[in-house]
Amino acid sequence: MDLSFEKRFFEMKREISETLKDFSKDLGYFRASPRDIIEIHTKALLKKLKQVIPEKEKIYTQESRFIMIELLGYLASYYRSSLLEKSENKSLDKHKQTR
């Protein structure tokens, strides 16, 4: 039973991570900033907290912070990858020009 629970939990976690990666690409395309992520997080959390019983508020708040941090990490990776691609393209262009 424990193994079954862990399998289901980690599969769900992987699905959430993949969704966050895709979302970070969309946000990066629109040049979202960390402040934008925090604003999205705050609005989504406040909306969700209106729908749950008070006993679950703490859990939703904690989990949403983990999700926000993960999303910020994916967004940083997106921008880092974009910067590296641009840098590599510039290096290739300079190399072509010197030939």
N, CA, C and O atoms as a DFTB+ gen file, in Angstrom:
396 C
 N C O
     1  1       0.826      -1.188       0.000
     2  2       0.000       0.000       0.000
     3  2       0.876       1.260       0.000
     4  3       0.590       2.220      -0.715
     5  1       1.937       1.248       0.803
     6  2       2.835       2.402       0.847
     7  2       3.457       2.668      -0.516
     8  3       3.550       3.816      -0.950
     9  1       3.882       1.607      -1.185
    10  2       4.500       1.765      -2.507
    11  2       3.504       2.320      -3.513
    12  3       3.852       3.157      -4.347
    13  1       2.284       1.857      -3.433
    14  2       1.238       2.341      -4.321
    15  2       0.988       3.834      -4.106
    16  3       0.866       4.604      -5.060
    17  1       0.917       4.221      -2.840
    18  2       0.719       5.635      -2.517
    19  2       1.875       6.476      -3.048
    20  3       1.656       7.507      -3.684
    21  1       3.112       6.036      -2.787
    22  2       4.290       6.780      -3.235
    23  2       4.326       6.897      -4.752
    24  3       4.651       7.955      -5.292
    25  1       3.993       5.816      -5.432
    26  2       3.981       5.849      -6.899
    27  2       2.977       6.887      -7.397
    28  3       3.293       7.700      -8.267
    29  1       1.788       6.853      -6.849
    30  2       0.748       7.795      -7.275
    31  2       1.147       9.238      -6.949
    32  3       0.954      10.141      -7.762
    33  1       1.702       9.442      -5.763
    34  2       2.124      10.778      -5.341
    35  2       3.199      11.328      -6.266
    36  3       3.109      12.473      -6.710
    37  1       4.222      10.518      -6.561
    38  2       5.322      11.011      -7.388
    39  2       4.926      11.173      -8.840
    40  3       5.463      12.042      -9.527
    41  1       3.996      10.358      -9.329
    42  2       3.493      10.553     -10.688
    43  2       2.738      11.871     -10.781
    44  3       2.878      12.605     -11.759
    45  1       1.948      12.167      -9.776
    46  2       1.209      13.419      -9.754
    47  2       2.171      14.599      -9.655
    48  3       1.980      15.618     -10.319
    49  1       3.202      14.460      -8.826
    50  2       4.206      15.515      -8.671
    51  2       4.912      15.776     -10.002
    52  3       5.181      16.925     -10.354
    53  1       5.212      14.694     -10.745
    54  2       5.885      14.838     -12.031
    55  2       4.981      15.578     -13.027
    56  3       5.451      16.414     -13.799
    57  1       3.675      15.259     -12.999
    58  2       2.726      15.943     -13.876
    59  2       2.663      17.437     -13.554
    60  3       2.624      18.274     -14.456
    61  1       2.652      17.757     -12.272
    62  2       2.628      19.164     -11.862
    63  2       3.902      19.861     -12.329
    64  3       3.846      20.987     -12.824
    65  1       5.038      19.207     -12.176
    66  2       6.314      19.802     -12.595
    67  2       6.328      20.059     -14.096
    68  3       6.798      21.106     -14.542
    69  1       5.821      19.117     -14.875
    70  2       5.786      19.296     -16.334
    71  2       4.867      20.463     -16.700
    72  3       5.187      21.247     -17.594
    73  1       3.743      20.580     -16.022
    74  2       2.828      21.698     -16.264
    75  2       3.511      23.020     -15.916
    76  3       3.372      24.003     -16.644
    77  1       4.241      23.043     -14.812
    78  2       4.942      24.263     -14.410
    79  2       6.040      24.628     -15.411
    80  3       6.238      25.807     -15.705
    81  1       6.756      23.629     -15.938
    82  2       7.784      23.892     -16.950
    83  2       7.161      24.539     -18.179
    84  3       7.682      25.522     -18.704
    85  1       6.035      23.977     -18.638
    86  2       5.353      24.545     -19.808
    87  2       4.869      25.965     -19.513
    88  3       5.000      26.858     -20.350
    89  1       4.318      26.164     -18.333
    90  2       3.831      27.487     -17.947
    91  2       4.983      28.489     -17.892
    92  3       4.825      29.642     -18.293
    93  1       6.138      28.051     -17.397
    94  2       7.289      28.958     -17.311
    95  2       7.758      29.389     -18.695
    96  3       8.214      30.520     -18.866
    97  1       7.652      28.506     -19.682
    98  2       8.018      28.871     -21.059
    99  2       7.081      29.940     -21.594
   100  3       7.511      30.891     -22.247
   101  1       5.789      29.773     -21.308
   102  2       4.817      30.802     -21.726
   103  2       5.113      32.129     -21.033
   104  3       5.111      33.183     -21.668
   105  1       5.366      32.070     -19.735
   106  2       5.670      33.293     -18.986
   107  2       6.957      33.936     -19.495
   108  3       7.029      35.158     -19.632
   109  1       7.963      33.129     -19.774
   110  2       9.216      33.647     -20.305
   111  2       9.026      34.304     -21.656
   112  3       9.616      35.348     -21.932
   113  1       8.212      33.701     -22.492
   114  2       7.927      34.276     -23.813
   115  2       7.353      35.684     -23.673
   116  3       7.666      36.578     -24.460
   117  1       6.512      35.865     -22.663
   118  2       5.909      37.183     -22.422
   119  2       6.747      38.052     -21.481
   120  3       6.287      39.089     -21.001
   121  1       7.982      37.613     -21.226
   122  2       8.950      38.349     -20.419
   123  2       8.463      38.635     -18.987
   124  3       8.624      39.735     -18.459
   125  1       7.875      37.619     -18.395
   126  2       7.407      37.753     -17.014
   127  2       8.606      37.876     -16.080
   128  3       9.683      37.345     -16.351
   129  1       8.399      38.574     -14.995
   130  2       9.446      38.759     -13.997
   131  2       9.081      37.982     -12.734
   132  3       7.942      37.535     -12.595
   133  1      10.025      37.816     -11.820
   134  2       9.691      37.172     -10.542
   135  2       8.535      37.877      -9.822
   136  3       7.714      37.231      -9.169
   137  1       8.482      39.175      -9.945
   138  2       7.383      39.910      -9.319
   139  2       6.034      39.509      -9.916
   140  3       5.029      39.444      -9.208
   141  1       6.019      39.240     -11.227
   142  2       4.785      38.776     -11.867
   143  2       4.361      37.417     -11.312
   144  3       3.176      37.168     -11.091
   145  1       5.346      36.540     -11.088
   146  2       5.054      35.218     -10.534
   147  2       4.448      35.355      -9.139
   148  3       3.484      34.666      -8.804
   149  1       5.003      36.229      -8.347
   150  2       4.484      36.440      -6.992
   151  2       3.066      36.988      -7.050
   152  3       2.219      36.591      -6.250
   153  1       2.799      37.883      -7.975
   154  2       1.449      38.435      -8.118
   155  2       0.456      37.344      -8.538
   156  3      -0.649      37.268      -8.000
   157  1       0.851      36.506      -9.494
   158  2      -0.007      35.401      -9.925
   159  2      -0.265      34.462      -8.741
   160  3      -1.398      34.040      -8.506
   161  1       0.797      34.144      -8.005
   162  2       0.682      33.258      -6.839
   163  2      -0.285      33.835      -5.810
   164  3      -1.163      33.129      -5.315
   165  1      -0.129      35.088      -5.498
   166  2      -0.965      35.726      -4.476
   167  2      -2.427      35.717      -4.880
   168  3      -3.294      35.367      -4.080
   169  1      -2.706      36.104      -6.127
   170  2      -4.103      36.132      -6.581
   171  2      -4.719      34.743      -6.608
   172  3      -5.863      34.559      -6.193
   173  1      -3.962      33.762      -7.097
   174  2      -4.484      32.389      -7.160
   175  2      -4.725      31.835      -5.756
   176  3      -5.741      31.185      -5.509
   177  1      -3.797      32.092      -4.843
   178  2      -3.943      31.590      -3.480
   179  2      -5.141      32.228      -2.786
   180  3      -5.929      31.532      -2.146
   181  1      -5.282      33.524      -2.904
   182  2      -6.420      34.195      -2.264
   183  2      -7.744      33.668      -2.807
   184  3      -8.702      33.486      -2.055
   185  1      -7.794      33.426      -4.113
   186  2      -9.007      32.882      -4.716
   187  2      -9.287      31.486      -4.178
   188  3     -10.426      31.164      -3.840
   189  1      -8.253      30.661      -4.097
   190  2      -8.418      29.287      -3.611
   191  2      -8.819      29.253      -2.136
   192  3      -9.663      28.449      -1.740
   193  1      -8.222      30.116      -1.333
   194  2      -8.517      30.114       0.103
   195  2      -9.970      30.472       0.400
   196  3     -10.497      30.106       1.451
   197  1     -10.611      31.176      -0.506
   198  2     -12.030      31.493      -0.325
   199  2     -12.901      30.253      -0.509
   200  3     -14.052      30.219      -0.076
   201  1     -12.330      29.229      -1.163
   202  2     -13.103      28.030      -1.507
   203  2     -12.869      26.857      -0.554
   204  3     -13.575      25.852      -0.641
   205  1     -11.909      26.960       0.342
   206  2     -11.575      25.814       1.202
   207  2     -11.943      26.087       2.653
   208  3     -12.105      27.232       3.075
   209  1     -12.068      25.012       3.388
   210  2     -12.365      25.158       4.811
   211  2     -11.107      25.666       5.531
   212  3      -9.990      25.395       5.090
   213  1     -11.284      26.388       6.617
   214  2     -10.138      26.982       7.323
   215  2      -9.043      25.983       7.706
   216  3      -7.866      26.341       7.750
   217  1      -9.423      24.743       7.982
   218  2      -8.434      23.738       8.375
   219  2      -7.435      23.426       7.253
   220  3      -6.328      22.960       7.521
   221  1      -7.819      23.679       6.018
   222  2      -6.947      23.375       4.878
   223  2      -6.139      24.586       4.403
   224  3      -5.273      24.451       3.538
   225  1      -6.414      25.749       4.954
   226  2      -5.738      26.962       4.495
   227  2      -4.222      26.882       4.635
   228  3      -3.491      27.281       3.728
   229  1      -3.752      26.372       5.757
   230  2      -2.314      26.294       5.993
   231  2      -1.637      25.370       4.977
   232  3      -0.563      25.685       4.463
   233  1      -2.263      24.242       4.695
   234  2      -1.698      23.295       3.735
   235  2      -1.642      23.912       2.344
   236  3      -0.626      23.804       1.657
   237  1      -2.717      24.554       1.928
   238  2      -2.726      25.194       0.609
   239  2      -1.678      26.298       0.532
   240  3      -1.014      26.454      -0.492
   241  1      -1.531      27.051       1.590
   242  2      -0.538      28.132       1.611
   243  2       0.871      27.560       1.491
   244  3       1.680      28.071       0.717
   245  1       1.168      26.519       2.239
   246  2       2.501      25.914       2.178
   247  2       2.782      25.299       0.819
   248  3       3.847      25.527       0.245
   249  1       1.851      24.531       0.302
   250  2       2.058      23.881      -0.996
   251  2       2.189      24.908      -2.116
   252  3       2.986      24.734      -3.037
   253  1       1.409      25.970      -2.033
   254  2       1.474      26.981      -3.087
   255  2       2.832      27.682      -3.092
   256  3       3.307      28.102      -4.147
   257  1       3.454      27.811      -1.932
   258  2       4.795      28.401      -1.869
   259  2       5.812      27.494      -2.553
   260  3       6.688      27.975      -3.272
   261  1       5.701      26.191      -2.334
   262  2       6.603      25.257      -3.008
   263  2       6.424      25.328      -4.524
   264  3       7.396      25.314      -5.279
   265  1       5.174      25.404      -4.950
   266  2       4.887      25.501      -6.380
   267  2       5.457      26.800      -6.949
   268  3       6.033      26.806      -8.037
   269  1       5.293      27.896      -6.211
   270  2       5.818      29.179      -6.680
   271  2       7.340      29.133      -6.813
   272  3       7.894      29.630      -7.794
   273  1       8.010      28.541      -5.834
   274  2       9.471      28.448      -5.888
   275  2       9.899      27.590      -7.079
   276  3      10.850      27.930      -7.783
   277  1       9.209      26.501      -7.299
   278  2       9.532      25.642      -8.446
   279  2       9.328      26.402      -9.756
   280  3      10.152      26.310     -10.666
   281  1       8.247      27.139      -9.849
   282  2       7.972      27.922     -11.054
   283  2       9.037      28.999     -11.265
   284  3       9.480      29.222     -12.391
   285  1       9.445      29.659     -10.196
   286  2      10.519      30.652     -10.307
   287  2      11.809      30.012     -10.814
   288  3      12.528      30.609     -11.615
   289  1      12.099      28.809     -10.350
   290  2      13.282      28.092     -10.817
   291  2      13.204      27.774     -12.297
   292  3      14.182      27.955     -13.022
   293  1      12.059      27.304     -12.754
   294  2      11.894      27.005     -14.176
   295  2      11.986      28.267     -15.025
   296  3      12.540      28.245     -16.124
   297  1      11.442      29.360     -14.513
   298  2      11.532      30.618     -15.256
   299  2      12.981      31.086     -15.352
   300  3      13.415      31.554     -16.405
   301  1      13.725      30.962     -14.265
   302  2      15.150      31.327     -14.290
   303  2      15.901      30.452     -15.294
   304  3      16.754      30.948     -16.029
   305  1      15.594      29.168     -15.330
   306  2      16.232      28.261     -16.288
   307  2      15.886      28.648     -17.721
   308  3      16.736      28.590     -18.609
   309  1      14.642      29.041     -17.941
   310  2      14.221      29.479     -19.271
   311  2      15.043      30.682     -19.724
   312  3      15.562      30.709     -20.840
   313  1      15.155      31.672     -18.849
   314  2      15.922      32.872     -19.203
   315  2      17.406      32.560     -19.375
   316  3      18.052      33.111     -20.266
   317  1      17.947      31.695     -18.546
   318  2      19.356      31.309     -18.661
   319  2      19.603      30.607     -19.996
   320  3      20.584      30.900     -20.680
   321  1      18.725      29.690     -20.363
   322  2      18.857      28.976     -21.637
   323  2      18.754      29.941     -22.817
   324  3      19.512      29.842     -23.782
   325  1      17.811      30.870     -22.728
   326  2      17.652      31.861     -23.802
   327  2      18.895      32.716     -23.938
   328  3      19.330      33.011     -25.051
   329  1      19.468      33.113     -22.825
   330  2      20.679      33.937     -22.837
   331  2      21.861      33.165     -23.425
   332  3      22.633      33.706     -24.217
   333  1      21.993      31.907     -23.036
   334  2      23.078      31.082     -23.564
   335  2      22.934      30.871     -25.064
   336  3      23.927      30.901     -25.791
   337  1      21.706      30.659     -25.535
   338  2      21.476      30.500     -26.972
   339  2      21.887      31.755     -27.727
   340  3      22.553      31.673     -28.759
   341  1      21.494      32.905     -27.222
   342  2      21.862      34.166     -27.871
   343  2      23.367      34.352     -27.875
   344  3      23.942      34.798     -28.868
   345  1      24.003      34.012     -26.768
   346  2      25.449      34.146     -26.661
   347  2      26.148      33.217     -27.651
   348  3      27.111      33.623     -28.301
   349  1      25.679      31.987     -27.772
   350  2      26.271      31.038     -28.712
   351  2      26.071      31.497     -30.148
   352  3      26.976      31.373     -30.973
   353  1      24.889      32.026     -30.449
   354  2      24.622      32.513     -31.801
   355  2      25.537      33.679     -32.160
   356  3      26.020      33.765     -33.288
   357  1      25.776      34.573     -31.207
   358  2      26.682      35.696     -31.450
   359  2      28.096      35.193     -31.694
   360  3      28.793      35.709     -32.568
   361  1      28.525      34.200     -30.938
   362  2      29.862      33.632     -31.109
   363  2      29.999      32.991     -32.482
   364  3      31.036      33.126     -33.131
   365  1      28.961      32.297     -32.926
   366  2      29.005      31.676     -34.242
   367  2      29.043      32.727     -35.339
   368  3      29.755      32.573     -36.331
   369  1      28.272      33.800     -35.157
   370  2      28.272      34.882     -36.146
   371  2      29.659      35.527     -36.233
   372  3      30.138      35.804     -37.333
   373  1      30.302      35.767     -35.105
   374  2      31.633      36.359     -35.102
   375  2      32.628      35.428     -35.769
   376  3      33.507      35.875     -36.506
   377  1      32.492      34.130     -35.510
   378  2      33.396      33.143     -36.111
   379  2      33.231      33.132     -37.632
   380  3      34.222      33.055     -38.358
   381  1      31.996      33.209     -38.119
   382  2      31.724      33.220     -39.556
   383  2      32.310      34.473     -40.204
   384  3      32.822      34.413     -41.322
   385  1      32.237      35.606     -39.505
   386  2      32.718      36.871     -40.044
   387  2      34.236      36.892     -40.150
   388  3      34.771      37.557     -41.037
   389  1      34.939      36.196     -39.286
   390  2      36.401      36.217     -39.302
   391  2      36.967      35.239     -40.328
   392  3      38.176      35.249     -40.562
   393  1      36.170      34.424     -40.927
   394  2      36.654      33.470     -41.915
   395  2      36.864      34.110     -43.233
   396  3      37.272      33.443     -44.185
